[in-house]
Structure formats: structure tokens, C-alpha cells
Amino acid sequence: MKKVSRRTFLKWGVAAGAVAVAAPYVMMNKNNMFTSTLTEMAGAPALFDVLVIGSGGSGMRAALEAGRQKDLKVALMTKLVPTRSATCMAQGGINGALRHADARDSIEKHAFDTVKGSDYLGDQDAIRFFAEKAPEALRELDYYGVAFDRMQDGRMAQRNLGGHTYARSAYSADQSGLVILHTLFEQCLKNNVNMLMEWQLLELVVEDGKLCGVVAMNMHSGKILPVMARTVVVATGGYGRLYWVRTTNPFSSTGDGIGACLKVGIPVKDPEMVQFHPTGLAGSGVLLSEAARGEGGYLVNKDGERFMRRYAPDKMELGPRDLVSQAIETEIREGRGVGEGLHAAVYLDLRHLGKKKIMQKLPQLRQLALNYEGVDAITQPIPIRGTCHYSMGGIDVVDYKTCATAIPGVFAVGECSCLSVHGANRLGGNSLAEVVVFGKYAGNGAAAYARNNAFDGNQTALDRAADEWEQRFAAVSSRSSGSTVPSIRDRMAATMWQNVGIFRSRTRLEQAVRNIDELLEEYRSCVVRDTTRIYNTAFMNYVELGNMLPLARMVAMAALARQESRGSHFREDYPRRNDQKFLQHTIVTRKGAEYSLTYRPVAITDYQAEERKY
Ligand SMILES: Cc1cc2nc3c(=O)[nH]c(=O)nc-3n(C[C@H](O)[C@H](O)[C@H](O)COP(=O)(O)OP(=O)(O)OC[C@H]3O[C@@H](n4cnc5c(N)ncnc54)[C@H](O)[C@@H]3O)c2cc1C
């Protein structure tokens, strides 16, 4: 037998492993994800027609739409593996007025429920478009192979979620997002999409108003690379991690795309509108889906009272999230909760649903309560409390039909964007619907732009930006003293939960702004005690914190300026809605350390603002 040196043997091993990993994708994807990744690793800058950042539902749907146009070079970049994101955690369902479960439903009703749910801050033209396109988007997913639960007659089943008049949420048990995301991933592989996985976006590069591309770090090699692009679709998800330990969001929801857009002058809209989901597990903030209440679960206080009858007598537990979260917090404050401090809670009681229904319709939820709280939903009530869940605010989109932003060639879609479909409060099931409806239009918008516009970006500016990141890496990783990233992050999260949480006031918000300004200062000289290049997650966390701190500042600042209560934004010192002054979007821009705030009127086409009653 021929002798093989240890070095050659190892090389073969690596190559064989690489082929094994890449094989399924190579077979399905002509452009070959693996080769493309290797090319980037070698440092050769590529020019993509459409570069999508983020592989949640919105990024996948956008990439798929662009990728179907075979002559375009499309890539999907994500800092995780492509099938991990907030989307894959979505449990309850995805809305569309299909009228399967209830023939009385209509596009009109879906639009109205969404406008009312938004506390009239949603833009009604965008909402109407959304409600019109949602049924078609659901049918497309069905066609692509999403395994939706079915009714006896074979049509997609639909369940009721909070704030909706009719049952209009299609679902796959309580794992709807996971099933949708995996299906979209398969379709992307089949349709020409290059996967740049475990690549972290560091910066969007725009010179003289012209898009050049992005700078990103390939986590595999640790290389910081310029990537040229005719168009960039930012689809990086929300900023729930500003509340770090009390959120349902994945660790990736750090507002990176929003940070990148702010840096090139694209404003953020309505950042103060942060949703608190009513049913986070008391100890961890992990989500128990609204599906639990959709299937008939009760909310009870320590006296066993179904307290929602005092807050939303018609809708009861299926009131909108803002109202139910505020009701839970009031029960706790007024002594009708159980437990102490951060662990104070009320109960979600599913026992009356019976074992069979819980196991069939809510299996994941039962498991989560068992794993994180040690409570079996079949025999025990589950302690729950509000937890940060969704970012209604985000990158200011100027044309909802293409998801274009103010900078030509830059598009934004999904939770990182603000179109604004959800206004001051999102309804359950409307986010998954938003990401697939507008993901498609963002993909089309970017593809059309790439077709009609030659690349005009400055490659030198792109290279320079990459060099600056190299220098920054060297500087922060060689520093030996200063605050650590986790220490600053934990204090940011504590400030956000205590001062910019479910109930807000001038004193607390002013305190938050002061605290965050101090943390921003501390961040400038913080340390990253890891000089290695390969999978340097400490550096990754440093970059994420650099995006979160300015965003935290904006949330607090915008909440302070909005002297009214609307949707998820509740001011104890201004408990009423003020349409005369604040039926407007907050628009925040950032220039270095300077933040400026203006307002823009809401698009009102069909429904005049009126008092919300449930
Ligand atoms: C636990 C949970 C349950 C939910 N249940 C429902 C539900 O039942 N129905 C519903 O409608 N909505 C639900 N939602 C909300 C919904 O899932 C999300 O709003 C939606 O999926 C967001 O999709 P997205 O594509 O915008 O972002 P995400 O799915 O968050 O994807 C963001 C992507 O961007 C990538 N990324 C981020 N930063 C970078 C960077 N710097 N570089 C490269 N890549 C980056 C991430 O890796 C990820 O791939 C739920 C959310 C959670 C957390």
C-alpha cells in the first residue's frame, strides 16, 4: 500500500469532510455554495447583483425571488447557519384571510384588525397591500411544500390569535416558523442562491450616496473582506436583545442591519415601539406562544381569577399583546401575582384543555415549560410574565412595494425594517405574513434595480472600509484594560428593562438616556480579550454591542419624546393617546454621537383613529 504522509492524510480528511458537507448543496445549486465561500475566503472580491443580509424568513424569501431570475448573481449572507433565526422560533402561525376557518373573514377585516391593533400608527396603504397579498403568500408557501396543519376537507387549518376578529392564522402545530424556514431554504438552494453562512456583516459602505457593497467577517477564517454589490437587501431581524435576559428573541437579534443603515444616514422609524409579549416564562423570558390562548388557555392571578375580564371583557385572553402585557403587569404591581422581583408572575392555565389537545396542538410549548420552568402544563398552571418580543420600529422604508430605503440600491425587509405595517403594536401571526409578503417584493425590487443600474460604487472606498475594520480588530483585541463587553451589555439590558419597559415615565426615561450615554462612552475603550481569528465570538459580540447601544439610546430618547400612551408604549405620566400631537411616526437619524428626532404623518387612507376597545 502506498505510504501517505500525515500532512497529506490530514489534507484529504479536510477535503473529504468539505465535500461531505457541501455535497447536498453542490448537487442542488449550480453556483455551488462551497466554491463561492472558498473564493471569498481567498480574498477575491465578488460582485453580487443582489446581496441579501440575513437568512430569516424575510431574507430567504427575498433571495428566493431574486434567485429565480437565473441570470442574476444572488447571495445570502448570514452570521448563523441559514436555518437559525427568529423565524425558526416562530410558533403560533401566519396570517392571511383565506376564509378556511371562518367564511366571514375578509381582506378588509384583516386590514382593519391590523390598523386597530397598531393603535392607528400603522400606515394604512401598506397595511391594505399587506392584507391583500397575504392569502397569495400563504398559498405560495403551501405550494413550495410547507406542511401546514389541515382541516378535515384538506384545506389549510387556521387558528385565532390575539386581536383578530376571526381565526386567520395558518400553522404547523406550534412550530410554524421552523417549517416555513426549512422549506424556503430548500427553495433557495434549488434556485441559484449562494450561501455565505457564518459571515457577519460589519458595515454597509456608501460613498457619495452610491452603494459600494459591504464589509463582512467570515467567521470560519476570521478574514475581514470587502464584498461588492449592486444592491443590498438588509434582512437582519429585530433588536429584542437590547433587553438581553428578558426577551424571547434569539441571540442574533442585535439590530446589526439597523446599525449599519444608521451609519450611512438611513433613518430609523418608531424605535420606541417595542412589543412585550404577555406570556414569557417567568424565570427566563422564553416565549409561550399565543397559540396557547388561541387554543383556549386562561390567564389567572394568584386568586385563580381570570383577570382579563376587567381589562378586555369581549376578547378576554385574546386581547392584543400590548393590552394583555399591561394587564399582567398591573396585576403583579397591585399584589395579585405570585413570586418576587424579576420572578414575579401570574399564571397561564391550560389544564382544562386536556392532555390530548396539549400534546397534539401545543407539544413544543409543554416541553419549553418543562425544560425551563420545571412545570408540566398538563397538570400545573405555568408562571408567566411579559417579555420583550418584537421590534415594531426599524429601518425607514420609503416605498413598501419594493422595500427601498432612502439610499438607492439599499433595501430593507422584515423585522429590521419599518414599513409600517404594525404601528405601535403588532398582532400575532402578522410578522411571518409580513416577512413572506414583503420579502418577495424586496427581492423583486432589488432584482429590478440591479438590472437597470450599472455598478457605480467606489471599490477603493470599500477596501478602505475593510482596512479600517482590520485596524479596529487589532486595536480592541490588543487592549489589556477596560470594561468587558458582557459587563456593558448586562448594564444596558438592566437599564432597558427597568426604565424602558412595559410602563415608562419621564424620570425613568431620562435616567435611561443618561445611563446609556455613559455606557456608550465606556464602550469606546472596552476590551475584547481574544486575538484569535477563527470563530472569534468575543469580537462578534463586541460588534453587536456597538450596534445595540446607539439603538438603546434611540429607543429611550424616542420614548421620552412621545408624551402619550399608544400601543406598546405606555407612559404613566401621559396615560392617554394624543392623536392631535402624536398620530405621527418618530424618525431618528444619527451622525456620530449626535441624534436628531423629527416626526412624519401616518398614512391614513380608510380608517379614522378612534378609541380602541376589545
Ligand atoms: C419565539 C418567537 C416566536 C414567534 N412566533 C411568531 C408567530 O407565531 N407568528 C408570527 O407572525 N411571528 C412570530 N414571531 C416573530 C417572527 O418570527 C419574526 O418577527 C420574524 O420571523 C422575523 O424574520 P426576519 O427574517 O425579519 O428576521 P430573523 O428571522 O430574525 O432573521 C434575521 C437573520 O439575520 C441574520 N443576521 C443578523 N445580523 C447579522 C449580521 N450582522 N450579519 C449577517 N447576518 C446577520 C441572522 O443570522 C438571521 O439569519 C416570533 C418570534 C419569536 C422570537
The ligand as an SDF file (V2000), in Angstrom:
LIG
                    3D

 53 58  0  0  0  0  0  0  0  0999 V2000
  -40.0160   32.8500   19.9450 C   0  0  0  0  0  0  0  0  0  0  0  0
  -40.6880   33.6110   18.8310 C   0  0  0  0  0  0  0  0  0  0  0  0
  -41.9410   33.2080   18.3770 C   0  0  0  0  0  0  0  0  0  0  0  0
  -42.5760   33.9040   17.3440 C   0  0  0  0  0  0  0  0  0  0  0  0
  -43.7970   33.4620   16.8660 N   0  0  0  0  0  0  0  0  0  0  0  0
  -44.3610   34.0970   15.8160 C   0  0  0  0  0  0  0  0  0  0  0  0
  -45.5540   33.6030   15.2140 C   0  0  0  0  0  0  0  0  0  0  0  0
  -46.0990   32.5820   15.6020 O   0  0  0  0  0  0  0  0  0  0  0  0
  -46.0860   34.2920   14.1780 N   0  0  0  0  0  0  0  0  0  0  0  0
  -45.5260   35.4340   13.6970 C   0  0  0  0  0  0  0  0  0  0  0  0
  -46.0530   36.0090   12.7540 O   0  0  0  0  0  0  0  0  0  0  0  0
  -44.3690   35.9010   14.2220 N   0  0  0  0  0  0  0  0  0  0  0  0
  -43.7830   35.2600   15.2480 C   0  0  0  0  0  0  0  0  0  0  0  0
  -42.5950   35.7340   15.7710 N   0  0  0  0  0  0  0  0  0  0  0  0
  -41.9480   36.8710   15.1260 C   0  0  0  0  0  0  0  0  0  0  0  0
  -41.2880   36.4200   13.8540 C   0  0  0  0  0  0  0  0  0  0  0  0
  -40.7850   35.1190   13.9940 O   0  0  0  0  0  0  0  0  0  0  0  0
  -40.1420   37.3450   13.4690 C   0  0  0  0  0  0  0  0  0  0  0  0
  -40.5350   38.6630   13.5880 O   0  0  0  0  0  0  0  0  0  0  0  0
  -39.7340   37.1190   12.0270 C   0  0  0  0  0  0  0  0  0  0  0  0
  -39.5470   35.7570   11.8160 O   0  0  0  0  0  0  0  0  0  0  0  0
  -38.5050   37.9200   11.7020 C   0  0  0  0  0  0  0  0  0  0  0  0
  -37.9900   37.4700   10.4830 O   0  0  0  0  0  0  0  0  0  0  0  0
  -36.7690   38.2320    9.8360 P   0  0  0  0  0  0  0  0  0  0  0  0
  -36.4290   37.4950    8.5960 O   0  0  0  0  0  0  0  0  0  0  0  0
  -37.0790   39.6600    9.7000 O   0  0  0  0  0  0  0  0  0  0  0  0
  -35.6020   38.1150   10.9120 O   0  0  0  0  0  0  0  0  0  0  0  0
  -34.9240   36.8430   11.5930 P   0  0  0  0  0  0  0  0  0  0  0  0
  -35.7380   35.6390   11.4310 O   0  0  0  0  0  0  0  0  0  0  0  0
  -34.5550   37.2650   12.9590 O   0  0  0  0  0  0  0  0  0  0  0  0
  -33.5870   36.6410   10.7520 O   0  0  0  0  0  0  0  0  0  0  0  0
  -32.5270   37.5550   10.8490 C   0  0  0  0  0  0  0  0  0  0  0  0
  -31.3310   36.9860   10.1340 C   0  0  0  0  0  0  0  0  0  0  0  0
  -30.3200   37.9670   10.0580 O   0  0  0  0  0  0  0  0  0  0  0  0
  -29.0720   37.3740   10.3790 C   0  0  0  0  0  0  0  0  0  0  0  0
  -28.1760   38.4250   10.8540 N   0  0  0  0  0  0  0  0  0  0  0  0
  -28.3760   39.2830   11.8860 C   0  0  0  0  0  0  0  0  0  0  0  0
  -27.3200   40.0970   11.9890 N   0  0  0  0  0  0  0  0  0  0  0  0
  -26.4410   39.7620   11.0130 C   0  0  0  0  0  0  0  0  0  0  0  0
  -25.1510   40.2180   10.6280 C   0  0  0  0  0  0  0  0  0  0  0  0
  -24.5160   41.1930   11.2720 N   0  0  0  0  0  0  0  0  0  0  0  0
  -24.5490   39.6210    9.5860 N   0  0  0  0  0  0  0  0  0  0  0  0
  -25.1400   38.6010    8.9110 C   0  0  0  0  0  0  0  0  0  0  0  0
  -26.3520   38.1250    9.2490 N   0  0  0  0  0  0  0  0  0  0  0  0
  -26.9970   38.7010   10.2760 C   0  0  0  0  0  0  0  0  0  0  0  0
  -29.4190   36.3200   11.4080 C   0  0  0  0  0  0  0  0  0  0  0  0
  -28.4090   35.3620   11.4730 O   0  0  0  0  0  0  0  0  0  0  0  0
  -30.7070   35.7740   10.8100 C   0  0  0  0  0  0  0  0  0  0  0  0
  -30.4010   34.8480    9.8110 O   0  0  0  0  0  0  0  0  0  0  0  0
  -41.9540   35.0360   16.7880 C   0  0  0  0  0  0  0  0  0  0  0  0
  -40.7040   35.4390   17.2490 C   0  0  0  0  0  0  0  0  0  0  0  0
  -40.0620   34.7390   18.2550 C   0  0  0  0  0  0  0  0  0  0  0  0
  -38.7110   35.1870   18.7340 C   0  0  0  0  0  0  0  0  0  0  0  0
  1  2  1  0
  2  3  1  0
  2 52  2  0
  3  4  2  0
  4  5  1  0
  4 50  1  0
  5  6  2  0
  6  7  1  0
  6 13  1  0
  7  8  2  0
  7  9  1  0
  9 10  1  0
 10 11  2  0
 10 12  1  0
 12 13  2  0
 13 14  1  0
 14 15  1  0
 14 50  1  0
 15 16  1  0
 16 17  1  0
 16 18  1  0
 18 19  1  0
 18 20  1  0
 20 21  1  0
 20 22  1  0
 22 23  1  0
 23 24  1  0
 24 25  2  0
 24 26  1  0
 24 27  1  0
 27 28  1  0
 28 29  2  0
 28 30  1  0
 28 31  1  0
 31 32  1  0
 32 33  1  0
 33 34  1  0
 33 48  1  0
 34 35  1  0
 35 36  1  0
 35 46  1  0
 36 37  1  0
 36 45  1  0
 37 38  2  0
 38 39  1  0
 39 40  1  0
 39 45  2  0
 40 41  1  0
 40 42  2  0
 42 43  1  0
 43 44  2  0
 44 45  1  0
 46 47  1  0
 46 48  1  0
 48 49  1  0
 50 51  2  0
 51 52  1  0
 52 53  1  0
M  END
$$$$
